[in-house]
Amino acid sequence: MSSREDILNSIRGIQREKKPLPDLPDYRLGDDLVDLFTRAILANKGEVMNREEFEIWLSSSDFQQIVSIPESFQSYSTQELPEDPHQLDNLQLAILEAQFGVAENGAMWMDDSQLPHRVLPFITEHLVLVLSKQKLVDTMHQAYERIGDEHSGFGLFVAGPSKTADIEQSLVVGAHGAKSLRVVLI
């Protein structure tokens, strides 16, 4: 028997007292989840807008390569979604739909049902997420309850543009994904 197996067997042999998990309080953040969500997105260096503000912003932008997935936003696409995600390497703007948002921290959940290519929220230069105001939950506890035992191949929370300050404590925006995040609340 190897020393690794000896150690693992010793750990397995330790008697542990069974303890129940603590009950979590049912946190409710209040009636104005939209305001809390908006403040969280702004704190994460994102922007929140309505559809009209989005259209003004888009018309004043000079995006040539746009992929838009939500049905009611598909008219903004300037290119078809390629079968090979490697062809998205110059994508300037991706418009995607989030399943729901979390008011306490501005996180928005997406899984394979919203992402024809998993790379979309990361490879695009700028990201727009469309979210219904009615699909906001108070806390991450409620978010995970909502996800439940559903099993998709992939899922992620997005809470702002990509940023890091790992190197010399200097903030770099867009290091691992989109340089900007805009949320269109409908």
LODOZA-767840 format. One line per field, with one value per residue: y, x, z of N, C-alpha, C in turn; residue number from 1; residue in one letter. Coordinates in nm, 2 decimals. Atoms other than C-alpha are relative to their C-alpha. Example, Ala and Ser with C-alpha at 12.3 -4.5 7.8 and 13.67 -1.06 7.14 Angstrom:
// residues 2
n_v = -0.12_-0.11
n_u = 0.09_-0.09
n_w = 0.00_0.00
ca_v = -0.45_-0.11
ca_u = 1.23_1.37
ca_w = 0.78_0.71
c_v = 0.12_0.11
c_u = 0.09_-0.08
c_w = 0.00_0.08
nr = 1_2
rest = a_s
This chain:
// residues 186
n_v = -0.12_-0.12_-0.10_-0.07_0.09_0.00_-0.13_0.00_0.10_-0.06_-0.11_0.06_0.07_-0.09_-0.01_-0.14_-0.01_-0.05_-0.13_-0.05_-0.13_-0.11_-0.05_-0.13_-0.09_-0.03_-0.14_-0.07_-0.13_-0.11_0.00_-0.06_0.08_-0.06_-0.10_0.07_0.06_-0.11_-0.04_0.10_0.00_-0.12_0.02_0.09_-0.07_0.02_-0.10_0.05_-0.09_0.06_0.04_-0.12_-0.04_0.09_-0.03_-0.12_0.04_0.09_-0.08_-0.09_0.09_0.04_0.14_0.07_0.14_0.02_0.12_-0.02_0.13_-0.01_-0.01_-0.14_-0.08_0.06_-0.10_-0.08_0.08_-0.04_0.12_0.12_0.07_0.11_0.13_0.01_-0.12_-0.07_-0.11_-0.12_-0.06_-0.15_-0.04_-0.13_-0.01_0.12_-0.03_0.13_-0.01_0.06_0.07_-0.08_-0.09_0.01_-0.14_-0.03_-0.02_-0.03_0.11_0.05_0.14_0.05_0.13_0.04_-0.03_-0.14_-0.01_0.10_0.03_-0.04_-0.10_-0.13_-0.11_-0.02_-0.04_-0.12_-0.12_-0.06_0.10_-0.05_0.10_-0.04_0.07_-0.04_-0.05_0.10_0.12_-0.03_0.06_-0.09_0.04_0.11_0.12_0.02_0.03_0.14_0.08_-0.01_0.09_0.14_0.11_0.00_0.03_-0.03_0.02_-0.12_-0.11_-0.10_-0.12_-0.11_-0.11_-0.12_0.03_0.07_-0.09_0.06_-0.09_0.09_-0.04_-0.12_-0.07_-0.10_0.05_0.02_0.03_0.08_0.09_0.13_0.00_-0.13_-0.12_-0.08_0.08_-0.08_0.09_-0.06_0.05_-0.01
n_u = 0.09_-0.09_0.03_0.12_0.11_0.00_0.06_0.14_0.07_0.01_0.10_0.13_0.03_0.03_0.14_0.05_0.14_0.09_0.06_0.09_-0.03_0.08_0.11_-0.03_0.11_0.06_-0.03_0.08_-0.08_0.10_0.09_-0.06_-0.12_-0.06_-0.10_-0.12_-0.07_-0.06_-0.12_-0.10_-0.06_-0.08_-0.12_-0.09_-0.05_0.08_0.11_0.14_0.08_0.12_-0.02_-0.02_-0.14_-0.09_0.01_-0.08_-0.14_-0.04_-0.01_-0.12_-0.12_-0.04_-0.03_0.02_0.02_0.09_0.08_0.11_0.06_0.14_0.09_0.05_-0.12_-0.07_-0.01_-0.13_-0.12_-0.06_-0.05_0.05_-0.08_-0.07_0.00_-0.13_-0.02_-0.13_0.03_0.04_-0.12_0.01_0.13_-0.01_0.11_0.09_0.12_0.05_0.11_-0.02_0.12_0.05_-0.10_0.00_-0.01_-0.10_-0.14_0.01_-0.04_0.11_-0.03_0.02_-0.06_0.00_0.13_-0.02_-0.13_-0.02_-0.14_-0.04_-0.10_0.06_-0.02_-0.14_-0.08_0.05_-0.06_0.10_0.11_0.13_0.09_0.14_0.06_0.14_0.01_0.07_-0.08_-0.10_0.01_-0.07_-0.13_-0.06_0.07_0.12_-0.05_-0.03_0.12_0.06_-0.07_0.04_-0.08_-0.01_-0.14_-0.04_-0.14_-0.07_0.07_-0.09_0.05_-0.08_0.04_-0.07_-0.10_-0.12_-0.10_-0.10_-0.11_-0.10_-0.14_-0.04_0.11_0.05_0.13_0.00_0.13_0.01_-0.11_0.04_0.13_0.05_-0.05_0.11_0.12_0.13_0.12_0.12_0.11_0.13
n_w = 0.00_0.01_-0.11_0.03_-0.04_-0.15_-0.04_0.03_-0.09_-0.13_0.01_0.01_-0.13_-0.11_-0.03_0.00_-0.06_0.10_-0.04_0.10_0.06_-0.06_0.08_0.05_-0.01_0.13_0.02_0.10_0.00_0.02_0.11_0.12_0.05_0.12_-0.05_-0.06_0.11_0.08_-0.08_0.00_0.13_0.01_-0.09_0.08_0.12_0.12_0.02_0.01_0.09_0.05_0.15_0.07_-0.03_0.07_0.14_0.01_-0.01_0.12_0.12_-0.01_0.00_0.14_0.00_0.13_-0.02_-0.11_-0.01_-0.10_-0.02_-0.04_0.11_0.02_0.03_0.12_0.11_-0.02_0.05_0.13_0.06_-0.04_-0.10_0.07_-0.07_-0.07_-0.09_0.03_0.09_-0.08_-0.07_0.01_-0.04_-0.08_-0.09_-0.01_-0.08_-0.05_-0.10_-0.13_-0.05_-0.11_-0.06_-0.14_-0.04_-0.10_0.06_0.14_0.08_0.09_0.03_0.13_0.02_0.14_0.07_0.05_0.06_0.11_-0.02_-0.14_0.00_0.04_-0.09_-0.03_0.12_0.06_-0.06_-0.09_-0.02_-0.05_-0.05_-0.01_-0.12_-0.04_-0.13_-0.08_-0.03_-0.10_-0.13_-0.10_-0.05_0.07_-0.05_0.08_0.14_0.01_-0.01_0.13_0.09_-0.05_0.05_0.15_0.04_0.14_0.02_-0.03_-0.06_-0.07_-0.04_0.04_-0.09_0.05_0.10_-0.05_-0.05_-0.09_-0.05_-0.05_0.03_-0.06_-0.05_0.10_0.05_0.14_0.04_0.12_0.00_0.02_0.06_0.05_-0.06_-0.06_-0.02_-0.01_-0.02_0.05_-0.08_0.07
ca_v = 0.00_0.34_0.63_0.81_0.52_0.50_0.87_0.84_0.53_0.71_1.01_0.78_0.60_0.92_0.92_1.23_1.35_1.41_1.77_1.92_2.20_2.54_2.68_2.98_3.28_3.38_3.71_3.96_4.28_4.49_4.58_4.77_4.49_4.68_4.97_4.73_4.54_4.86_4.98_4.65_4.66_5.02_4.92_4.64_4.90_4.81_5.01_4.96_5.10_5.05_4.95_5.31_5.41_5.10_5.19_5.54_5.40_5.14_5.40_5.63_5.33_5.21_4.84_4.64_4.29_4.22_3.89_3.92_3.60_3.72_3.69_4.05_4.18_3.98_4.28_4.43_4.14_4.24_3.88_3.53_3.32_3.09_2.72_2.74_2.97_3.04_3.27_3.50_3.62_3.98_4.00_4.36_4.32_4.02_4.07_3.78_3.71_3.63_3.38_3.58_3.84_3.86_4.20_4.17_4.16_4.22_3.87_3.73_3.36_3.21_2.85_2.65_2.74_3.11_3.04_2.87_2.90_2.91_3.15_3.43_3.63_3.60_3.66_3.96_4.31_4.44_4.25_4.34_4.13_4.15_4.08_4.10_4.31_4.03_3.78_3.93_3.74_3.89_3.68_3.42_3.16_3.21_3.21_2.86_2.74_2.86_2.68_2.37_2.04_2.14_2.00_2.17_2.13_2.48_2.78_3.10_3.41_3.74_4.05_4.30_4.35_4.14_4.30_4.20_4.38_4.08_4.23_4.50_4.59_4.78_4.74_4.60_4.60_4.34_4.11_3.79_3.89_4.18_4.53_4.66_4.52_4.69_4.54_4.62_4.58_4.51
ca_u = 0.00_0.14_0.17_-0.10_-0.34_-0.24_-0.32_-0.65_-0.75_-0.66_-0.88_-1.17_-1.14_-1.20_-1.54_-1.74_-2.04_-2.33_-2.45_-2.75_-2.70_-2.81_-3.14_-3.09_-3.31_-3.54_-3.38_-3.60_-3.42_-3.74_-3.98_-3.75_-3.53_-3.48_-3.31_-3.09_-3.00_-2.92_-2.69_-2.51_-2.45_-2.32_-2.09_-1.95_-1.87_-2.16_-2.46_-2.83_-3.07_-3.41_-3.47_-3.50_-3.17_-3.01_-3.13_-2.98_-2.66_-2.64_-2.71_-2.43_-2.19_-1.99_-2.02_-1.98_-1.99_-2.29_-2.45_-2.79_-2.95_-3.28_-3.57_-3.70_-3.34_-3.24_-3.29_-2.97_-2.75_-2.52_-2.40_-2.52_-2.41_-2.14_-2.13_-1.76_-1.71_-1.35_-1.51_-1.62_-1.27_-1.35_-1.69_-1.75_-2.09_-2.29_-2.65_-2.77_-3.06_-3.02_-3.25_-3.27_-3.08_-2.98_-3.05_-2.80_-2.49_-2.61_-2.52_-2.72_-2.75_-2.72_-2.68_-2.67_-3.03_-2.92_-2.57_-2.55_-2.17_-2.03_-1.76_-2.00_-1.99_-1.61_-1.49_-1.70_-1.55_-1.87_-2.16_-2.53_-2.76_-3.13_-3.32_-3.69_-3.75_-3.98_-3.70_-3.51_-3.45_-3.33_-3.02_-2.78_-2.95_-3.27_-3.07_-2.93_-3.27_-3.40_-3.13_-3.20_-3.10_-3.13_-2.84_-2.71_-2.37_-2.27_-2.38_-2.24_-2.32_-2.21_-2.20_-1.99_-1.73_-1.41_-1.16_-0.85_-0.59_-0.36_-0.06_0.10_-0.24_-0.33_-0.69_-0.72_-1.07_-1.15_-0.86_-1.06_-1.37_-1.59_-1.46_-1.81_-2.14_-2.48_-2.80_-3.12_-3.40_-3.74
ca_w = 0.00_-0.09_0.16_-0.03_0.03_0.40_0.44_0.27_0.47_0.79_0.69_0.60_0.94_1.14_1.31_1.24_1.43_1.19_1.21_1.04_0.79_0.93_0.82_0.60_0.67_0.38_0.29_0.11_0.00_-0.05_-0.31_-0.55_-0.69_-1.01_-0.82_-0.62_-0.93_-1.12_-0.84_-0.83_-1.21_-1.19_-0.90_-1.13_-1.40_-1.62_-1.75_-1.73_-1.99_-2.13_-2.50_-2.62_-2.45_-2.60_-2.95_-2.91_-2.79_-3.07_-3.34_-3.21_-3.20_-3.50_-3.46_-3.79_-3.65_-3.43_-3.33_-3.16_-3.02_-2.85_-3.08_-3.02_-3.08_-3.39_-3.62_-3.48_-3.61_-3.89_-3.95_-3.92_-3.63_-3.78_-3.70_-3.61_-3.31_-3.43_-3.69_-3.41_-3.33_-3.45_-3.30_-3.17_-3.01_-2.88_-2.76_-2.54_-2.31_-1.94_-1.78_-1.46_-1.25_-0.89_-0.72_-0.44_-0.67_-1.03_-1.14_-1.44_-1.52_-1.86_-1.97_-2.29_-2.38_-2.43_-2.57_-2.91_-2.86_-2.51_-2.62_-2.71_-2.38_-2.36_-2.72_-2.80_-2.74_-2.59_-2.44_-2.40_-2.19_-2.22_-1.90_-1.80_-1.49_-1.37_-1.37_-1.08_-0.76_-0.43_-0.34_-0.47_-0.24_-0.44_-0.77_-0.69_-0.58_-0.92_-1.10_-0.89_-1.03_-1.39_-1.57_-1.88_-2.02_-1.93_-1.72_-1.59_-1.40_-1.55_-1.33_-1.52_-1.78_-1.75_-1.53_-1.33_-1.11_-1.07_-1.24_-1.04_-0.89_-1.21_-1.32_-1.67_-1.82_-2.09_-1.99_-2.00_-2.19_-2.29_-2.23_-2.15_-2.02_-2.08_-1.95_-2.13_-1.88_-2.04
c_v = 0.12_0.10_0.08_-0.08_-0.01_0.13_0.00_-0.09_0.05_0.11_-0.07_-0.07_0.10_0.01_0.14_0.01_0.07_0.13_0.05_0.13_0.11_0.04_0.14_0.09_0.04_0.15_0.06_0.14_0.12_-0.01_0.05_-0.08_0.06_0.11_-0.07_-0.06_0.10_0.05_-0.10_0.00_0.12_-0.02_-0.10_0.06_-0.03_0.11_-0.07_0.10_-0.07_-0.01_0.13_0.06_-0.09_0.03_0.13_-0.03_-0.08_0.09_0.10_-0.08_-0.04_-0.15_-0.06_-0.14_-0.02_-0.13_0.02_-0.13_0.02_0.03_0.14_0.09_-0.04_0.10_0.08_-0.08_0.06_-0.13_-0.12_-0.06_-0.12_-0.13_-0.02_0.13_0.07_0.12_0.12_0.08_0.15_0.05_0.13_0.01_-0.13_0.05_-0.14_0.02_-0.08_-0.07_0.07_0.08_-0.01_0.15_0.03_0.03_0.02_-0.12_-0.05_-0.14_-0.03_-0.15_-0.03_0.04_0.15_0.01_-0.11_-0.03_0.06_0.12_0.14_0.11_0.03_0.06_0.13_0.12_0.07_-0.09_0.08_-0.12_0.05_-0.08_0.06_0.05_-0.10_-0.12_0.03_-0.08_0.08_-0.04_-0.12_-0.13_-0.03_-0.03_-0.15_-0.09_0.00_-0.09_-0.15_-0.11_-0.01_-0.02_0.04_-0.02_0.12_0.11_0.10_0.12_0.11_0.12_0.13_-0.03_-0.07_0.10_-0.08_0.11_-0.09_0.05_0.14_0.09_0.11_-0.06_0.00_-0.05_-0.07_-0.10_-0.14_-0.01_0.13_0.12_0.08_-0.10_0.11_-0.10_0.08_-0.06_0.03_-0.04
c_u = 0.09_-0.03_-0.12_-0.13_-0.01_-0.06_-0.15_-0.08_-0.01_-0.10_-0.14_-0.04_-0.04_-0.15_-0.04_-0.14_-0.09_-0.07_-0.09_0.05_-0.08_-0.11_0.04_-0.12_-0.05_0.02_-0.09_0.06_-0.10_-0.07_0.07_0.12_0.07_0.11_0.12_0.09_0.08_0.13_0.11_0.07_0.09_0.13_0.10_0.05_-0.08_-0.10_-0.13_-0.08_-0.13_0.02_0.02_0.14_0.10_0.00_0.08_0.14_0.06_0.02_0.12_0.13_0.04_0.03_-0.03_-0.04_-0.08_-0.07_-0.10_-0.08_-0.15_-0.09_-0.04_0.12_0.08_0.02_0.13_0.12_0.04_0.06_-0.07_0.09_0.07_-0.01_0.13_0.02_0.13_-0.02_-0.05_0.11_0.00_-0.13_0.00_-0.11_-0.09_-0.12_-0.06_-0.11_0.04_-0.13_-0.06_0.12_-0.01_0.02_0.11_0.14_0.00_0.04_-0.12_0.04_-0.04_0.05_-0.01_-0.12_0.01_0.13_0.02_0.15_0.04_0.10_-0.06_0.02_0.15_0.08_-0.04_0.07_-0.09_-0.12_-0.13_-0.08_-0.14_-0.06_-0.14_0.01_-0.07_0.08_0.12_-0.03_0.08_0.15_0.05_-0.06_-0.12_0.04_0.03_-0.12_-0.07_0.07_-0.03_0.09_0.00_0.14_0.01_0.15_0.09_-0.09_0.09_-0.08_0.09_-0.05_0.07_0.10_0.12_0.10_0.09_0.10_0.11_0.14_0.03_-0.12_-0.05_-0.12_0.01_-0.14_0.00_0.12_-0.04_-0.13_-0.04_0.05_-0.12_-0.12_-0.11_-0.11_-0.12_-0.11_-0.13_-0.11
c_w = 0.00_0.12_-0.03_0.05_0.15_0.05_-0.02_0.08_0.14_0.01_0.00_0.13_0.11_0.02_0.01_0.05_-0.12_0.06_-0.11_-0.06_0.07_-0.09_-0.04_0.01_-0.14_-0.01_-0.11_0.01_-0.01_-0.13_-0.13_-0.04_-0.12_0.04_0.06_-0.11_-0.08_0.07_0.00_-0.14_-0.01_0.09_-0.07_-0.13_-0.12_-0.01_-0.01_-0.08_-0.04_-0.15_-0.08_0.02_-0.08_-0.15_-0.03_0.01_-0.12_-0.12_0.00_0.00_-0.15_-0.01_-0.14_0.02_0.13_-0.02_0.11_0.00_0.04_-0.11_-0.03_-0.03_-0.12_-0.11_0.01_-0.05_-0.13_-0.07_0.06_0.10_-0.07_0.08_0.07_0.08_-0.02_-0.09_0.07_0.06_-0.02_0.04_0.09_0.10_0.00_0.09_0.03_0.10_0.12_0.04_0.12_0.06_0.15_0.05_0.10_-0.06_-0.15_-0.09_-0.09_-0.05_-0.14_-0.01_-0.15_-0.08_-0.06_-0.08_-0.11_-0.01_0.13_0.00_-0.02_0.11_0.03_-0.12_-0.05_0.07_0.10_0.01_0.05_0.04_0.01_0.11_0.03_0.15_0.10_0.03_0.09_0.13_0.10_0.02_-0.08_0.05_-0.09_-0.15_-0.01_0.02_-0.14_-0.10_0.03_-0.05_-0.15_-0.04_-0.15_-0.01_0.05_0.06_0.06_0.05_-0.05_0.08_-0.04_-0.11_0.06_0.05_0.10_0.05_0.05_-0.03_0.05_0.06_-0.09_-0.06_-0.15_-0.03_-0.14_-0.01_-0.04_-0.07_-0.05_0.08_0.07_0.01_0.01_0.01_-0.04_0.08_-0.07_0.08
nr = 1_2_3_4_5_6_7_8_9_10_11_12_13_14_15_16_17_18_19_20_21_22_23_24_25_26_27_28_29_30_31_32_33_34_35_36_37_38_39_40_41_42_43_44_45_46_47_48_49_50_51_52_53_54_55_56_57_58_59_60_61_62_63_64_65_66_67_68_69_70_71_72_73_74_75_76_77_78_79_80_81_82_83_84_85_86_87_88_89_90_91_92_93_94_95_96_97_98_99_100_101_102_103_104_105_106_107_108_109_110_111_112_113_114_115_116_117_118_119_120_121_122_123_124_125_126_127_128_129_130_131_132_133_134_135_136_137_138_139_140_141_142_143_144_145_146_147_148_149_150_151_152_153_154_155_156_157_158_159_160_161_162_163_164_165_166_167_168_169_170_171_172_173_174_175_176_177_178_179_180_181_182_183_184_185_186
rest = m_s_s_r_e_d_i_l_n_s_i_r_g_i_q_r_e_k_k_p_l_p_d_l_p_d_y_r_l_g_d_d_l_v_d_l_f_t_r_a_i_l_a_n_k_g_e_v_m_n_r_e_e_f_e_i_w_l_s_s_s_d_f_q_q_i_v_s_i_p_e_s_f_q_s_y_s_t_q_e_l_p_e_d_p_h_q_l_d_n_l_q_l_a_i_l_e_a_q_f_g_v_a_e_n_g_a_m_w_m_d_d_s_q_l_p_h_r_v_l_p_f_i_t_e_h_l_v_l_v_l_s_k_q_k_l_v_d_t_m_h_q_a_y_e_r_i_g_d_e_h_s_g_f_g_l_f_v_a_g_p_s_k_t_a_d_i_e_q_s_l_v_v_g_a_h_g_a_k_s_l_r_v_v_l_i
